[in-house]
Amino acid sequence: MPAMMLLWGVALVLATAATTFVLHRKLTHGRGPEPDTIFWDLFAGLVVILPAILVPAVEWAPAGLIMVFVAVATAAGTLASSRRVERIHAAEPRRRPGFAEAAARHASILQQWRRYELDPGQAIDFPAMTDVRAAETAALARAMREAERCRVTPGTDYRAAVERLAQALIEAERAAGVPPAGLSTPR
C-alpha cells in the first residue's frame, strides 16, 4: 500500500503541476488559435488528477484528504514559481522599452570608435584616441564600460549610459584633434 500511495502521489504532483502551469500560461499569454484548448487541457489534467486522489482514498480514507492537500499545495507552488519566473524575465534588460534602439546606437558608437583602434592610418593620425592617459580617452573607456554594464544589468538606465558614451566619444575626438568634419555624430 505505501508503494502504491507513493506512485499515485508522484502522478498527482506531476499532473497537477503540468496542468496548473499550462492553464496559467494560456490564461495569461493567450489561448492560441483553438477556442477550446483550455477545456481540453483541464480535462487531460483531471483524467490523471482525479484517479490519483480517488484510488488511494478507496484504499484508506485519510489518503484522499492527504492527496487533496498535496494537489492544492502543488498547484499553489506551481503558480507561485511561475509568477516568480515571469517577474525575473520581465526584469531582463533586453525586455526594457527602448532597449533595441539603445543597443543599435551603442553598436554604432562602438563601430565608430573601432576605426581608431583598428585602422592603422587613423591610429597614426589620432594616437590620443587609443591612449587612455588622455583624460577624454579615459572618460571614453569608462563610458564604454558603463554602457556595457548597463546593457546587461537590470534596473539601470541603458539609454542614458549610451547617451553619455556618445558624448564621451565626441569629446575624445575633439581633444584628439579630429577635424570637425571628421567628428563622429553618433546616431
Secondary structure, DSSP 8 states (H G I E B T S, - for coil): -HHHHHHHHHHHHHHHHHHHHHHHHHHHH---SSTTHHHHHHHHHHHHHHHHHHHHHHH-HHHHHHHHHHHHHHHHHHHHHHHHHHHHHHTSGGGSTTHHHHHHHHHHHHHHHHHHHH-HHHHHH-GGGS-TTSHHHHHHHHHHHHHHHHHHSTTS-HHHHHHHHHHHHHHHHHHHT--GGGS----
